[in-house]
Amino acid sequence: MSRDGAPPKRPDEPEPPLTLAQQARSAAAWAAGASWGVPWMLGLTAGHRLLPWRWMRALEVPFVWGLLRAVGARMHYHVDPAVDPRRPCMFVQNHVNHFDFVVLHNAVPHFTQGMNLQKHFRYPVYGWFMRARGTLAVGDAPGQTERLRREMAAELAAGRSLLVFPEGHRTRTGRVAPLRSGVFRLARDLGVPVVPVAVVGTYDLMRKGSLAIRPGRDVHVHVFAPRETAGLSDAELPALVQEVHRTLSGPVDAWWTARRG
């Protein structure tokens, strides 16, 4: 780590090349994940258009469980008891790979609404599922902050929570990158607490820039106590951003330390 707290610019550990056996396991994981996930997403897409979202939240639990089992992830959840299952919040999570949304899903009982790039809504099956679920679209058009603020406020008013990745991009180093302050400002303006979520182990499962899945990984999801944002001034927000960054980095840095030890 550099003196300003920024993560290293290169991976702590370069991804080793796959052996033939690992390539076969990766292909099997992709096949198992697709065989399980595609029919489920098609069914859930129809369900979200017909059934109340609270019912759909329950139906998504076995979908997520089976998908994570199919790709060989062994899940471990650590949830602070201060997280209120009845109170909508903004989950603030480190960004690792394509499984970031599903690894949180079964850790908490909240219906968590995420955000995704607008172009991803064009993908068959996955894009249809996101659109039916109500995923918020993020594009390049100017002035989208106000639109997102309105859409996020509507989700919270309906009793749903939000899931955001304030790093803005998936990690290439295995560490937590500096956090962007915009989502914290939005949380403050919406009067919703932020809940830090540190995910450890998915960097080994799949890395950005690689299509390889490495099954048989332990994944730990740490859901920390909520941080209140209502009433914070602009001058107080940077301290909250830094504190949340330290919270997210704690389990991730400890994982690297244990790995090297």
Secondary structure by P-SEA (a helix, b strand, c coil): cccccccccccccccccccaaaaaaaaaaaaaaaaacaaaaaaaaaaaacccaaaaaaaaaaaaaaaaaaaccbbbbbbcccccccbbbbbbbbbcccccccccccccccccccccccccccccaaaaaaaaaccccccccccaaaaaaaaaaaaaaacbbbbbbcccccccccccccccaaaaaaaaaabbbbbbbbbccccccccccccccccbbbbbbbbccccccccccccaaaaaaaaaaaaaaaaaaaaaaaaac
